Amino acid sequence: MIKEKIKIWLRAIRFFSFTGSVIPVTLGAILAVKQSKFQFTYFILSIFAIVLLHAAVNLISDHDDYEKKVDTRNSYGSSGVILENLLTSKQVNIGGIICLILGSLIGLFLSYEKGLFILVLGLIGAFGGYSYTAKPLMLKYKGLGAPLVFLLFGPLMVVGSYYVQMQHVSVEAFFVSIPVGLLTTAILHANDIRDIIHDKKAGIKTLSINIGKSNAKKIYYGMIILAYVSIIVMILCGILPYLSLLCLITLPIAYKNSKILYNSKLSISGLITLDKSTGKLQAQFGILLIFSILLGFLL
């Protein structure tokens, strides 16, 4: 019974999606290895904080999407635990609030230890994540979900994680956050493209709805291409080691995902799992980037 409950809650928090937050936080912390100031304890605390906040966003958005009739039995976006009566909408929302509070408490401890800048970033992250679907801002429903995700899962996490380690802001960390932020945003964007029809029926306005499916596809391709181009530019500028060319190993996956999206005008079946496929691309790309930076420092 307990094991089943755990499985349901792991499904509800969408455990598979946590690479979207763990990778940028790890990336920011690893950049501190170059200065021999990597602090493992604070890194682990940062990971716990960000995973709890990420879980909170997933749970609260599930609740809000269900209450606003964005998620139905014919849509694909949610964890499905509410629709399948595995958990009530209220339980999911309370779970989200608890995760938000716990993550914020760890964030407060980190800000006490590491300074006001972490408090500011933490407040932006917590409020931004909560406001993704929750009132009063409900940013996802106004077409602002994609830029919010890029900000939170790109520069904010990488720069913040680096600051926890080093206690100063790094321009290098900001630039390194760009490709990871783009690929994480592409996950959400793939989701929004797939859900255009259902979201229109629910009366919300995502970026994909606002600009149309054709332009939304171009933005997806653009985010994927820019992620790889930015790696090459940073290598040429000396920001990243040449070993970061390892990220190009994932190009076939990126091409496959883009081809699925391109062919979606003929069939929607591929789009059903495009967000998860893009998530796998982000995870593999991010792991290779972290590995290449770490190896570059050690060699």
BARO-760803 format. One record per residue: residue number from 1; z, y, x of N, C-alpha, C in turn. Coordinates in Angstrom, 3 decimals. Layout:
# BARO-760803
NUM/Z/Y/X/Z/Y/X/Z/Y/X
...
This chain:
# BARO-760803
1/0.000/-1.213/0.829/0.000/0.000/0.000/0.000/1.262/0.862
2/0.907/1.296/1.850/0.987/2.457/2.740/-0.296/2.579/3.555
3/-0.805/1.424/4.011/-2.034/1.429/4.797/-3.198/1.986/3.980
4/-3.252/1.645/2.708/-4.318/2.144/1.836/-4.206/3.647/1.642
5/-2.958/4.133/1.488/-2.730/5.568/1.333/-3.190/6.329/2.570
6/-2.885/5.764/3.734/-3.298/6.396/4.991/-4.821/6.479/5.067
7/-5.489/5.388/4.678/-6.960/5.372/4.681/-7.524/6.436/3.749
8/-6.884/6.591/2.592/-7.349/7.597/1.625/-7.190/9.003/2.194
9/-6.041/9.282/2.816/-5.805/10.616/3.369/-6.695/10.883/4.582
10/-6.961/9.853/5.380/-7.898/10.033/6.506/-9.296/10.355/5.979
11/-9.641/9.736/4.878/-10.925/10.046/4.251/-10.912/11.464/3.692
12/-9.804/11.850/3.090/-9.693/13.173/2.483/-9.804/14.292/3.524
13/-9.162/14.092/4.679/-9.201/15.144/5.701/-10.500/15.088/6.507
14/-11.322/14.079/6.221/-12.609/13.897/6.915/-12.406/13.841/8.425
15/-11.685/12.820/8.830/-11.299/12.619/10.227/-12.499/12.670/11.165
16/-13.639/12.161/10.704/-14.840/12.107/11.541/-15.310/13.500/11.963
17/-14.922/14.524/11.204/-15.410/15.879/11.470/-14.631/16.608/12.563
18/-13.537/16.012/13.036/-12.649/16.725/13.959/-13.251/16.977/15.339
19/-14.352/16.315/15.656/-15.029/16.637/16.918/-15.473/18.101/16.915
20/-15.708/18.639/15.704/-16.128/20.028/15.580/-15.093/21.011/16.088
21/-13.819/20.639/16.063/-12.756/21.520/16.556/-12.173/21.051/17.884
22/-12.085/19.724/18.082/-11.501/19.193/19.314/-12.368/19.531/20.528
23/-13.685/19.456/20.362/-14.586/19.717/21.490/-14.500/21.171/21.984
24/-14.591/22.190/21.112/-14.464/23.560/21.636/-13.114/23.866/22.266
25/-12.030/23.319/21.707/-10.701/23.540/22.294/-10.619/22.865/23.668
26/-11.151/21.655/23.773/-11.173/20.950/25.063/-12.045/21.698/26.063
27/-13.162/22.192/25.595/-14.086/22.939/26.464/-13.403/24.166/27.061
28/-12.697/24.928/26.227/-11.996/26.115/26.711/-10.927/25.779/27.723
29/-10.196/24.689/27.476/-9.115/24.287/28.390/-9.667/23.778/29.715
30/-10.776/23.025/29.657/-11.366/22.456/30.867/-11.855/23.552/31.815
31/-12.287/24.680/31.276/-12.753/25.786/32.123/-11.643/26.295/33.042
32/-10.391/26.034/32.659/-9.255/26.470/33.488/-9.050/25.574/34.702
33/-9.674/24.393/34.709/-9.522/23.472/35.840/-10.042/24.107/37.127
34/-11.088/24.936/36.981/-11.678/25.607/38.144/-10.648/26.444/38.892
35/-9.714/27.033/38.131/-8.661/27.848/38.747/-7.378/27.046/38.986
36/-7.479/25.730/38.799/-6.332/24.821/39.012/-5.116/25.225/38.186
37/-5.386/25.670/36.938/-4.281/26.099/36.078/-4.227/25.335/34.760
38/-4.826/24.161/34.747/-4.830/23.370/33.519/-3.413/22.898/33.195
39/-2.955/23.243/31.981/-1.600/22.884/31.543/-1.710/21.881/30.397
40/-1.449/20.623/30.702/-1.688/19.530/29.758/-0.875/19.689/28.473
41/0.387/20.073/28.579/1.257/20.195/27.398/0.702/21.208/26.408
42/0.291/22.369/26.920/-0.248/23.404/26.037/-1.622/23.013/25.482
43/-2.355/22.224/26.247/-3.630/21.705/25.751/-3.404/20.791/24.550
44/-2.437/19.866/24.665/-2.135/18.943/23.560/-1.650/19.709/22.332
45/-0.802/20.708/22.541/-0.330/21.531/21.420/-1.489/22.251/20.748
46/-2.427/22.748/21.554/-3.607/23.421/21.007/-4.437/22.466/20.162
47/-4.580/21.224/20.645/-5.337/20.211/19.906/-4.663/19.912/18.567
48/-3.346/19.713/18.581/-2.615/19.432/17.345/-2.761/20.582/16.353
49/-2.630/21.806/16.846/-2.730/22.977/15.979/-4.102/23.063/15.329
50/-5.141/22.887/16.131/-6.492/23.078/15.609/-6.896/21.947/14.671
51/-6.437/20.707/14.962/-6.748/19.583/14.074/-6.067/19.769/12.720
52/-4.834/20.234/12.734/-4.125/20.492/11.473/-4.810/21.587/10.671
53/-5.245/22.642/11.346/-5.939/23.733/10.648/-7.295/23.275/10.128
54/-7.981/22.453/10.902/-9.270/21.907/10.468/-9.073/21.014/9.243
55/-8.037/20.172/9.284/-7.731/19.310/8.134/-7.415/20.156/6.909
56/-6.693/21.262/7.115/-6.349/22.155/6.006/-7.601/22.715/5.348
57/-8.557/23.151/6.174/-9.815/23.701/5.637/-10.561/22.638/4.838
58/-10.631/21.417/5.372/-11.332/20.335/4.673/-10.695/20.025/3.322
59/-9.372/19.964/3.293/-8.661/19.637/2.054/-8.764/20.760/1.026
60/-8.529/21.986/1.470/-8.567/23.130/0.548/-9.976/23.329/-0.003
61/-10.990/23.143/0.843/-12.367/23.293/0.361/-12.733/22.189/-0.627
62/-12.213/20.967/-0.410/-12.423/19.883/-1.372/-11.839/20.261/-2.731
63/-10.613/20.782/-2.699/-9.950/21.213/-3.937/-10.746/22.313/-4.623
64/-11.127/23.336/-3.864/-11.818/24.482/-4.455/-13.193/24.108/-4.979
65/-13.924/23.277/-4.213/-15.250/22.851/-4.661/-15.164/22.021/-5.944
66/-14.115/21.211/-6.046/-13.930/20.411/-7.260/-13.595/21.306/-8.456
67/-12.680/22.238/-8.250/-12.258/23.121/-9.348/-13.382/24.034/-9.819
68/-14.276/24.406/-8.910/-15.380/25.306/-9.264/-16.638/24.536/-9.666
69/-16.484/23.212/-9.815/-17.590/22.342/-10.235/-18.749/22.334/-9.249
70/-18.455/22.680/-7.982/-19.476/22.590/-6.935/-19.693/21.126/-6.569
71/-18.594/20.371/-6.481/-18.674/18.935/-6.220/-18.637/18.166/-7.528
72/-19.638/17.339/-7.735/-19.711/16.479/-8.913/-20.047/15.062/-8.449
73/-20.120/14.163/-9.366/-20.433/12.773/-9.011/-21.872/12.633/-8.507
74/-22.701/13.642/-8.752/-24.093/13.595/-8.301/-24.320/14.341/-6.993
75/-23.272/15.005/-6.473/-23.409/15.753/-5.218/-22.897/14.914/-4.053
76/-23.071/15.473/-2.834/-22.760/14.669/-1.643/-21.745/15.316/-0.704
77/-21.302/16.528/-1.009/-20.586/17.322/-0.022/-19.134/16.994/0.250
78/-18.423/16.438/-0.703/-16.976/16.281/-0.549/-16.610/14.916/0.025
79/-15.306/14.729/0.241/-14.815/13.420/0.687/-14.870/12.408/-0.447
80/-14.863/12.896/-1.687/-14.962/12.025/-2.855/-13.638/11.496/-3.379
81/-12.533/11.830/-2.701/-11.243/11.254/-3.113/-10.780/11.785/-4.463
82/-11.143/13.013/-4.789/-10.753/13.569/-6.097/-11.655/13.006/-7.184
83/-12.947/12.980/-6.920/-13.911/12.497/-7.902/-13.684/11.034/-8.245
84/-13.198/10.276/-7.270/-12.951/8.845/-7.500/-11.520/8.567/-7.953
85/-10.769/9.636/-8.249/-9.378/9.532/-8.742/-8.442/8.826/-7.756
86/-8.756/8.934/-6.469/-7.873/8.364/-5.453/-6.706/9.313/-5.172
87/-6.991/10.606/-5.283/-5.973/11.653/-5.186/-6.289/12.706/-6.231
88/-5.261/13.406/-6.707/-5.512/14.485/-7.662/-5.896/15.753/-6.904
89/-6.515/16.658/-7.624/-6.890/17.946/-7.038/-5.658/18.676/-6.502
90/-4.552/18.580/-7.237/-3.307/19.230/-6.831/-2.767/18.623/-5.540
91/-2.796/17.292/-5.431/-2.313/16.626/-4.229/-3.115/17.055/-3.003
92/-4.425/17.132/-3.157/-5.298/17.531/-2.055/-5.007/18.969/-1.629
93/-4.812/19.838/-2.610/-4.520/21.238/-2.296/-3.176/21.379/-1.583
94/-2.157/20.660/-2.069/-0.833/20.700/-1.431/-0.921/20.157/-0.008
95/-1.680/19.072/0.168/-1.880/18.521/1.502/-2.507/19.543/2.435
96/-3.470/20.300/1.905/-4.121/21.336/2.698/-3.162/22.443/3.095
97/-2.334/22.872/2.163/-1.357/23.932/2.442/-0.337/23.469/3.482
98/0.109/22.200/3.368/1.067/21.660/4.341/0.451/21.646/5.741
99/-0.800/21.183/5.849/-1.481/21.175/7.148/-1.639/22.590/7.696
100/-1.954/23.540/6.800/-2.106/24.936/7.211/-0.798/25.491/7.767
101/0.305/25.185/7.103/1.620/25.667/7.544/2.006/25.038/8.885
102/1.818/23.717/9.003/2.181/23.026/10.245/1.341/23.524/11.424
103/0.049/23.671/11.191/-0.833/24.177/12.240/-0.473/25.598/12.644
104/-0.111/26.412/11.650/0.272/27.804/11.917/1.584/27.877/12.697
105/2.520/26.975/12.408/3.801/26.954/13.139/3.582/26.649/14.619
106/2.682/25.693/14.898/2.370/25.402/16.298/1.690/26.612/16.931
107/0.822/27.257/16.149/0.158/28.458/16.634/1.141/29.570/16.949
108/2.168/29.707/16.124/3.200/30.721/16.368/3.962/30.429/17.656
109/4.243/29.148/17.893/4.923/28.774/19.139/4.047/29.114/20.348
110/2.751/28.812/20.249/1.837/29.114/21.349/1.733/30.620/21.586
111/1.732/31.392/20.498/1.664/32.853/20.649/2.945/33.401/21.257
112/4.087/32.775/20.939/5.361/33.179/21.532/5.349/32.908/23.040
113/4.761/31.759/23.402/4.717/31.366/24.811/3.633/32.099/25.594
114/2.501/32.368/24.923/1.334/32.853/25.657/0.889/34.278/25.319
115/1.511/34.896/24.328/1.205/36.303/24.113/0.588/36.654/22.770
116/0.527/37.946/22.536/0.073/38.512/21.261/-1.379/38.175/20.951
117/-2.203/38.067/21.992/-3.629/37.789/21.777/-3.820/36.469/21.032
118/-3.014/35.464/21.361/-3.100/34.171/20.681/-2.668/34.311/19.225
119/-1.689/35.154/18.967/-1.256/35.391/17.583/-2.389/35.997/16.772
120/-3.089/36.975/17.355/-4.203/37.632/16.667/-5.313/36.625/16.371
121/-5.687/35.837/17.392/-6.727/34.824/17.193/-6.291/33.783/16.167
122/-5.020/33.399/16.218/-4.493/32.418/15.277/-4.532/32.911/13.844
123/-4.179/34.175/13.650/-4.208/34.762/12.307/-5.639/34.828/11.776
124/-6.570/35.223/12.650/-7.981/35.273/12.248/-8.464/33.876/11.872
125/-8.112/32.888/12.704/-8.545/31.521/12.455/-7.962/30.940/11.183
126/-6.657/31.122/10.992/-5.988/30.568/9.810/-6.482/31.238/8.532
127/-6.562/32.562/8.546/-7.013/33.284/7.352/-8.497/33.033/7.082
128/-9.290/32.981/8.166/-10.714/32.710/8.005/-10.960/31.324/7.449
129/-10.232/30.332/7.981/-10.382/28.969/7.487/-9.968/28.838/6.033
130/-8.845/29.467/5.682/-8.370/29.433/4.302/-9.369/30.119/3.371
131/-9.953/31.208/3.850/-10.860/32.013/3.021/-12.267/31.434/2.929
132/-12.491/30.299/3.594/-13.810/29.669/3.531/-14.213/29.405/2.083
133/-13.270/28.866/1.296/-13.552/28.656/-0.131/-12.492/29.277/-1.044
134/-11.307/29.570/-0.494/-10.190/30.022/-1.333/-10.273/31.515/-1.642
135/-9.623/31.900/-2.732/-9.558/33.305/-3.114/-8.671/34.058/-2.131
136/-8.899/35.353/-1.903/-9.812/36.207/-2.658/-11.233/36.280/-2.092
137/-11.459/35.861/-0.852/-12.761/36.103/-0.224/-13.823/35.069/-0.588
138/-13.458/33.768/-0.606/-14.391/32.692/-0.964/-15.729/32.864/-0.229
139/-15.677/32.921/1.088/-16.829/33.282/1.910/-18.002/32.306/1.782
140/-17.702/31.027/1.629/-18.774/30.037/1.494/-19.648/30.342/0.284
141/-19.031/30.761/-0.794/-19.758/30.994/-2.039/-20.519/32.316/-2.040
142/-20.411/33.070/-0.958/-21.110/34.361/-0.855/-22.126/34.356/0.288
143/-22.441/33.167/0.785/-23.441/33.043/1.838/-22.940/33.368/3.223
144/-21.615/33.429/3.396/-21.050/33.805/4.696/-20.379/32.632/5.415
145/-20.587/31.419/4.891/-19.964/30.248/5.496/-20.463/29.978/6.905
146/-21.780/30.086/7.125/-22.361/29.781/8.432/-21.858/30.723/9.536
147/-21.934/32.057/9.348/-21.408/32.927/10.406/-19.917/32.749/10.648
148/-19.162/32.426/9.590/-17.729/32.187/9.750/-17.483/30.951/10.611
149/-18.207/29.879/10.334/-18.045/28.642/11.101/-18.418/28.863/12.561
150/-19.502/29.610/12.810/-19.887/29.886/14.198/-18.779/30.644/14.926
151/-18.219/31.646/14.276/-17.154/32.440/14.894/-15.917/31.584/15.171
152/-15.485/30.814/14.157/-14.246/30.043/14.286/-14.388/28.865/15.237
153/-15.497/28.122/15.117/-15.658/26.897/15.887/-16.416/27.105/17.199
154/-16.788/28.357/17.460/-17.434/28.689/18.716/-16.532/29.580/19.557
155/-16.824/30.879/19.610/-16.059/31.798/20.468/-14.551/31.789/20.253
156/-14.092/31.778/18.998/-12.653/31.869/18.747/-11.891/30.702/19.377
157/-12.380/29.487/19.177/-11.669/28.316/19.693/-11.769/28.205/21.206
158/-12.967/28.400/21.749/-13.146/28.239/23.194/-12.402/29.326/23.958
159/-12.595/30.583/23.548/-11.915/31.699/24.220/-10.401/31.588/24.035
160/-9.968/31.212/22.836/-8.542/31.072/22.569/-7.907/29.973/23.398
161/-8.583/28.824/23.483/-8.066/27.708/24.266/-7.995/28.067/25.746
162/-9.007/28.772/26.227/-9.000/29.222/27.629/-7.839/30.184/27.868
163/-7.610/31.076/26.908/-6.537/32.063/27.058/-5.165/31.385/27.116
164/-4.988/30.344/26.324/-3.720/29.606/26.360/-3.445/29.093/27.776
165/-4.495/28.675/28.456/-4.341/28.141/29.810/-4.183/29.246/30.858
166/-4.945/30.335/30.704/-5.067/31.319/31.789/-4.427/32.678/31.506
167/-4.149/32.991/30.237/-3.586/34.271/29.823/-4.488/35.467/30.132
168/-5.776/35.245/30.115/-6.715/36.372/30.155/-8.027/35.938/29.504
169/-8.787/36.914/29.040/-10.045/36.651/28.344/-11.137/36.392/29.374
170/-12.015/35.453/29.061/-13.098/35.099/29.966/-14.455/35.280/29.287
171/-15.308/36.088/29.918/-16.678/36.255/29.419/-17.426/34.933/29.553
172/-17.131/34.207/30.629/-17.740/32.902/30.854/-17.432/31.955/29.698
173/-16.178/31.942/29.254/-15.780/31.082/28.136/-16.532/31.466/26.863
174/-16.746/32.756/26.674/-17.490/33.213/25.489/-18.912/32.660/25.497
175/-19.595/32.786/26.633/-20.979/32.310/26.710/-21.059/30.790/26.551
176/-20.119/30.068/27.165/-20.120/28.605/27.080/-19.863/28.144/25.645
177/-19.200/28.976/24.855/-18.901/28.607/23.462/-20.133/28.627/22.567
178/-21.175/29.324/22.991/-22.337/29.550/22.120/-23.053/28.259/21.714
179/-23.459/27.388/22.654/-24.172/26.176/22.222/-23.347/25.268/21.307
180/-22.060/25.123/21.607/-21.194/24.290/20.765/-21.039/24.918/19.384
181/-20.862/26.242/19.348/-20.751/26.947/18.068/-22.005/26.799/17.227
182/-23.164/26.857/17.877/-24.438/26.719/17.164/-24.589/25.330/16.555
183/-24.251/24.298/17.325/-24.404/22.924/16.820/-23.397/22.609/15.723
184/-22.189/23.168/15.826/-21.195/22.965/14.772/-21.644/23.660/13.488
185/-22.208/24.856/13.632/-22.727/25.583/12.469/-23.896/24.834/11.849
186/-24.686/24.173/12.683/-25.825/23.399/12.184/-25.371/22.264/11.275
187/-24.166/21.728/11.521/-23.618/20.676/10.648/-23.450/21.226/9.229
188/-22.791/22.372/9.138/-22.588/23.017/7.837/-23.926/23.383/7.197
189/-24.844/23.897/8.024/-26.133/24.351/7.496/-26.931/23.176/6.928
190/-26.869/22.027/7.599/-27.539/20.826/7.086/-26.957/20.437/5.733
191/-25.645/20.545/5.620/-24.942/20.275/4.366/-25.444/21.202/3.255
192/-25.553/22.489/3.584/-25.968/23.485/2.584/-27.418/23.290/2.147
193/-28.291/22.908/3.086/-29.696/22.657/2.735/-29.781/21.485/1.763
194/-29.057/20.432/2.079/-29.037/19.244/1.212/-28.545/19.564/-0.188
195/-27.561/20.472/-0.284/-26.889/20.737/-1.557/-27.456/21.924/-2.327
196/-28.625/22.420/-1.944/-29.189/23.608/-2.590/-29.243/23.467/-4.110
197/-29.760/22.354/-4.581/-29.920/22.166/-6.033/-28.565/22.148/-6.736
198/-27.613/21.388/-6.196/-26.284/21.284/-6.818/-25.533/22.619/-6.746
199/-25.655/23.322/-5.619/-24.964/24.606/-5.468/-25.526/25.658/-6.418
200/-26.826/25.621/-6.640/-27.444/26.555/-7.595/-26.886/26.322/-8.995
201/-26.755/25.044/-9.367/-26.221/24.711/-10.690/-24.782/25.190/-10.844
202/-24.044/25.181/-9.717/-22.636/25.602/-9.753/-22.498/27.127/-9.737
203/-23.614/27.825/-9.515/-23.598/29.282/-9.550/-23.086/29.952/-8.289
204/-23.091/29.225/-7.140/-22.638/29.846/-5.895/-23.844/30.241/-5.049
205/-23.613/31.059/-4.038/-24.681/31.575/-3.195/-24.409/31.234/-1.736
206/-24.983/30.144/-1.254/-24.876/29.825/0.171/-26.026/30.517/0.901
207/-25.971/30.503/2.225/-27.045/31.108/3.016/-28.382/30.446/2.705
208/-28.380/29.132/2.561/-29.624/28.396/2.288/-30.239/28.804/0.950
209/-29.400/29.067/-0.033/-29.886/29.512/-1.345/-30.433/30.926/-1.239
210/-29.728/31.783/-0.519/-30.118/33.192/-0.411/-31.474/33.377/0.272
211/-31.761/32.558/1.293/-33.004/32.756/2.054/-34.092/31.752/1.700
212/-33.752/30.742/0.903/-34.732/29.741/0.513/-34.782/28.565/1.481
213/-35.206/27.414/0.966/-35.177/26.178/1.752/-36.057/26.266/2.995
214/-37.240/26.861/2.873/-38.162/26.947/4.005/-37.553/27.731/5.161
215/-36.977/28.895/4.863/-36.342/29.701/5.905/-35.062/29.043/6.419
216/-34.357/28.346/5.527/-33.135/27.652/5.933/-33.458/26.565/6.970
217/-34.579/25.883/6.769/-35.018/24.879/7.743/-35.270/25.525/9.099
218/-35.926/26.677/9.092/-36.234/27.378/10.345/-34.957/27.766/11.085
219/-33.939/28.160/10.333/-32.665/28.515/10.963/-32.029/27.278/11.603
220/-32.114/26.139/10.929/-31.582/24.893/11.505/-32.295/24.588/12.819
221/-33.634/24.623/12.798/-34.388/24.362/14.028/-33.986/25.363/15.109
222/-33.841/26.626/14.719/-33.496/27.674/15.671/-32.150/27.445/16.324
223/-31.154/27.025/15.540/-29.825/26.770/16.100/-29.861/25.615/17.101
224/-30.620/24.575/16.775/-30.735/23.423/17.671/-31.419/23.845/18.975
225/-32.537/24.546/18.851/-33.297/24.968/20.040/-32.468/25.909/20.905
226/-31.805/26.884/20.289/-31.010/27.858/21.039/-29.844/27.204/21.779
227/-29.298/26.133/21.218/-28.207/25.428/21.895/-28.668/24.910/23.256
228/-29.865/24.324/23.284/-30.393/23.796/24.544/-30.879/24.903/25.478
229/-31.533/25.903/24.908/-32.013/27.029/25.721/-30.841/27.747/26.391
230/-29.748/27.927/25.643/-28.581/28.623/26.204/-27.973/27.856/27.375
231/-28.021/26.528/27.318/-27.524/25.708/28.439/-28.350/25.989/29.691
232/-29.666/25.974/29.539/-30.559/26.203/30.682/-30.368/27.608/31.251
233/-30.258/28.608/30.362/-30.053/29.997/30.808/-28.740/30.128/31.578
234/-27.670/29.501/31.065/-26.371/29.586/31.738/-26.372/28.866/33.087
235/-27.163/27.809/33.198/-27.294/27.128/34.486/-28.004/28.041/35.488
236/-29.085/28.675/35.052/-29.840/29.579/35.914/-29.023/30.800/36.325
237/-28.084/31.207/35.442/-27.235/32.366/35.736/-25.975/31.991/36.522
238/-25.791/30.711/36.779/-24.640/30.261/37.552/-23.362/30.122/36.752
239/-23.455/30.203/35.430/-22.269/30.049/34.587/-21.896/28.591/34.442
240/-22.912/27.740/34.354/-22.703/26.297/34.251/-23.284/25.600/35.477
241/-22.739/24.446/35.859/-23.298/23.684/36.990/-24.608/23.007/36.580
242/-25.408/22.642/37.568/-26.674/21.961/37.275/-26.446/20.637/36.551
243/-25.267/20.065/36.720/-24.948/18.815/36.037/-24.982/18.956/34.511
244/-24.883/20.196/34.032/-24.907/20.419/32.582/-26.272/20.109/31.970
245/-27.265/19.875/32.838/-28.559/19.393/32.338/-28.413/18.031/31.662
246/-27.269/17.377/31.888/-26.985/16.104/31.202/-27.059/16.259/29.692
247/-26.787/17.463/29.202/-26.841/17.708/27.753/-28.225/17.445/27.186
248/-29.242/17.530/28.045/-30.620/17.310/27.583/-30.862/15.854/27.194
249/-29.945/14.980/27.592/-30.047/13.566/27.192/-30.051/13.439/25.670
250/-29.407/14.388/24.998/-29.298/14.316/23.532/-30.530/14.876/22.811
251/-31.523/15.346/23.558/-32.722/15.922/22.932/-33.418/14.965/21.946
252/-33.537/13.671/22.257/-34.166/12.767/21.278/-33.441/12.734/19.930
253/-32.100/12.843/19.960/-31.327/12.862/18.713/-31.612/14.148/17.952
254/-31.672/15.255/18.695/-31.971/16.544/18.071/-33.357/16.524/17.438
255/-34.313/15.931/18.142/-35.683/15.835/17.620/-35.730/14.972/16.362
256/-35.010/13.841/16.401/-34.974/12.937/15.244/-34.397/13.641/14.019
257/-33.294/14.390/14.210/-32.680/15.109/13.092/-33.617/16.180/12.539
258/-34.279/16.890/13.438/-35.203/17.949/13.018/-36.399/17.361/12.268
259/-36.855/16.194/12.711/-37.972/15.525/12.038/-37.571/15.083/10.633
260/-36.331/14.603/10.487/-35.823/14.210/9.164/-35.838/15.422/8.221
261/-35.380/16.559/8.736/-35.365/17.774/7.922/-36.775/18.213/7.576
262/-37.686/18.137/8.546/-39.074/18.541/8.321/-39.717/17.690/7.233
263/-39.425/16.400/7.244/-40.019/15.476/6.272/-39.288/15.466/4.936
264/-38.235/16.266/4.815/-37.441/16.248/3.579/-38.209/16.793/2.384
265/-39.327/17.469/2.632/-40.132/17.949/1.504/-40.788/16.774/0.783
266/-40.864/15.644/1.506/-41.422/14.436/0.899/-40.344/13.551/0.294
267/-39.155/13.559/0.927/-38.046/12.726/0.457/-36.725/13.385/0.800
268/-35.772/13.346/-0.140/-34.444/13.938/0.098/-33.469/12.924/0.690
269/-33.877/11.654/0.754/-32.955/10.598/1.174/-32.382/10.845/2.571
270/-33.219/11.331/3.490/-32.746/11.582/4.844/-31.713/12.687/4.924
271/-31.803/13.636/4.004/-30.893/14.781/4.011/-29.461/14.393/3.651
272/-29.298/13.281/2.975/-27.967/12.876/2.516/-26.998/12.738/3.685
273/-27.481/12.232/4.806/-26.615/12.020/5.969/-26.958/12.933/7.142
274/-27.778/13.959/6.916/-28.178/14.837/8.022/-26.986/15.590/8.612
275/-26.008/15.943/7.761/-24.839/16.646/8.294/-24.052/15.754/9.260
276/-23.907/14.474/8.895/-23.191/13.543/9.782/-23.994/13.259/11.048
277/-25.310/13.173/10.913/-26.160/12.963/12.088/-26.084/14.164/13.027
278/-26.024/15.351/12.447/-25.888/16.564/13.255/-24.512/16.611/13.898
279/-23.508/16.095/13.185/-22.160/16.005/13.742/-22.126/15.101/14.963
280/-22.861/13.987/14.909/-22.931/13.075/16.055/-23.625/13.756/17.230
281/-24.665/14.539/16.940/-25.352/15.293/17.988/-24.389/16.284/18.639
282/-23.637/17.009/17.809/-22.676/17.982/18.341/-21.632/17.307/19.214
283/-21.151/16.150/18.783/-20.119/15.434/19.532/-20.647/14.956/20.875
284/-21.827/14.342/20.868/-22.389/13.822/22.119/-22.757/14.951/23.074
285/-23.345/15.999/22.548/-23.696/17.181/23.347/-22.429/17.789/23.950
286/-21.398/17.955/23.130/-20.149/18.565/23.586/-19.448/17.740/24.645
287/-19.413/16.423/24.463/-18.766/15.534/25.439/-19.491/15.605/26.780
288/-20.823/15.596/26.739/-21.605/15.690/27.976/-21.396/17.039/28.662
289/-21.283/18.102/27.870/-21.054/19.428/28.437/-19.689/19.492/29.128
290/-18.666/18.972/28.460/-17.310/18.946/29.040/-17.301/18.103/30.318
291/-17.925/16.946/30.251/-17.978/16.041/31.416/-18.683/16.711/32.591
292/-19.802/17.383/32.305/-20.588/18.004/33.376/-19.817/19.145/34.043
293/-19.088/19.928/33.240/-18.294/21.029/33.792/-17.147/20.489/34.657
294/-16.463/19.489/34.126/-15.346/18.897/34.854/-15.825/18.266/36.169
295/-16.925/17.531/36.104/-17.482/16.887/37.292/-17.974/17.934/38.294
296/-18.555/19.022/37.753/-19.043/20.091/38.619/-17.922/20.761/39.391
297/-16.747/20.878/38.767/-15.587/21.476/39.451/-15.034/20.547/40.528
298/-15.093/19.240/40.257/-14.480/18.270/41.158/-15.336/17.940/42.373
299/-16.662/18.087/42.211/-17.579/17.744/43.308/-17.704/18.888/44.310
